[in-house]
Amino acid sequence: MIEVSEICKRLRHTLEQAKRASVERRARLDAGTRAYENFLSDVATPVFRMFAAAVKAEGHAFILFTPAGGLRLASERSAEDYIEVFLDTDADPPAATARVSRGRGRRLVTAERPIREDVAVEQLTDEDVVRFLLAEIPAFVER
């Protein structure tokens, strides 16, 4: 039979590990948040602005919103049709993620995915954002 002292020793060890992991997670979250703010201002916002202008020039009614901490490229025809960028703080490490929402009749189809899989926020480039947008925009304009 296991001794109480052994359980206490293992419990202390587990709690210490959990505490260290929590501190490390908070540090990754802080670093991810700083990287995301830089990504948003230096990379994503300029690309989204250019992309919105290009889509509009091609005759598609889209508008760019820049709420604090994110971006939203939305259809002017339907509030349900949009691509938005946000920081997914549930991911470890935090990830620059996009939510894509499309209305289909009475249905609303929404999906979330990173701008680029397995790439840290600070490593995302304007090319990553352009590729993401080019992959998503056909579903909005093919109607």
C-alpha positions in Angstrom: 0.0 0.0 0.0 1.2 3.5 -0.8 2.2 5.8 2.1 0.6 9.1 2.9 4.1 10.7 2.8 4.6 9.5 -0.8 1.3 10.9 -1.9 2.2 14.3 -0.2 5.6 14.3 -1.9 4.0 13.6 -5.3 1.3 16.1 -4.8 3.8 18.8 -4.0 5.8 17.9 -7.1 2.7 18.1 -9.3 1.6 21.4 -7.8 5.1 22.9 -8.4 5.1 21.7 -12.0 1.6 23.3 -12.5 2.8 26.6 -11.0 5.9 26.6 -13.3 3.8 25.7 -16.3 1.3 28.6 -15.5 4.2 31.1 -15.2 5.6 29.9 -18.5 2.2 30.0 -20.2 1.7 33.6 -19.0 5.1 34.6 -20.4 4.2 33.0 -23.8 0.9 34.8 -23.8 2.5 38.2 -23.0 5.1 37.6 -25.8 2.4 36.5 -28.2 0.3 39.5 -27.4 3.2 41.9 -28.1 4.0 40.1 -31.3 0.4 40.2 -32.4 0.1 43.9 -31.9 3.2 44.4 -34.1 1.8 42.0 -36.7 -1.5 43.8 -36.7 -0.1 47.3 -37.1 2.9 46.5 -39.4 1.7 43.6 -41.5 -2.0 42.7 -41.4 -3.6 46.1 -41.4 -1.6 47.4 -44.5 -2.3 44.2 -46.4 -6.0 44.2 -45.5 -6.3 47.9 -46.6 -4.6 47.1 -50.0 -6.7 43.9 -50.4 -10.0 45.8 -49.6 -9.1 48.4 -52.2 -8.3 45.8 -54.8 -11.5 43.8 -54.1 -13.5 47.0 -54.4 -11.7 47.9 -57.6 -12.8 44.6 -59.0 -16.4 45.5 -58.4 -17.1 43.7 -55.1 -18.6 45.6 -52.3 -16.4 45.1 -49.2 -15.4 47.4 -46.5 -12.6 47.2 -43.9 -13.2 47.8 -40.2 -10.3 48.1 -37.8 -11.7 47.5 -34.3 -9.2 47.5 -31.4 -7.2 44.3 -31.5 -8.4 43.0 -34.8 -9.5 43.6 -38.4 -12.7 42.8 -40.3 -13.1 42.7 -44.1 -16.9 42.6 -44.5 -19.3 42.5 -47.3 -21.4 45.6 -47.7 -24.3 43.5 -48.8 -24.5 41.2 -45.8 -23.2 41.6 -42.2 -22.9 37.8 -42.0 -20.2 37.7 -44.7 -16.7 38.7 -43.3 -13.1 37.7 -42.7 -11.7 38.9 -39.4 -8.4 38.5 -37.7 -7.9 38.2 -33.9 -5.4 36.8 -31.4 -6.4 33.3 -30.3 -5.2 33.3 -26.7 -6.5 29.7 -26.1 -3.8 28.4 -28.4 -0.4 27.7 -26.9 1.5 29.7 -28.0 -1.1 32.3 -29.0 -1.9 32.4 -32.7 -3.0 35.1 -35.2 -6.2 33.5 -36.3 -9.0 34.3 -38.8 -12.7 33.8 -38.4 -14.5 33.4 -41.7 -18.2 33.8 -41.7 -20.5 33.3 -44.7 -24.3 33.3 -44.8 -25.9 30.6 -46.9 -29.6 31.3 -47.1 -30.8 30.7 -43.5 -27.5 29.0 -42.5 -24.5 30.7 -41.2 -21.2 28.9 -41.8 -18.3 30.1 -39.6 -14.8 28.6 -39.4 -11.6 29.6 -37.6 -8.1 28.8 -38.6 -4.6 30.3 -38.1 -3.4 32.7 -40.8 -0.7 30.2 -41.4 -0.4 26.8 -39.6 2.5 26.2 -37.3 4.1 29.6 -37.7 4.6 31.9 -34.8 2.9 35.3 -34.9 6.2 37.2 -35.1 7.2 35.2 -38.2 4.1 35.9 -40.2 4.7 38.0 -43.3 2.6 40.1 -45.7 2.8 37.2 -48.1 1.2 34.9 -45.6 -1.7 37.3 -45.2 -2.2 37.8 -48.9 -2.2 34.0 -49.5 -4.8 33.6 -46.7 -7.0 36.3 -48.2 -6.7 34.9 -51.7 -7.7 31.5 -50.5 -10.8 32.7 -48.7 -12.2 35.5 -51.0 -13.5 33.3 -53.9 -16.3 31.9 -51.7 -17.5 35.5 -51.2 -17.4 36.7 -54.7 -18.5 33.5 -56.7 -22.2 34.1 -56.1 
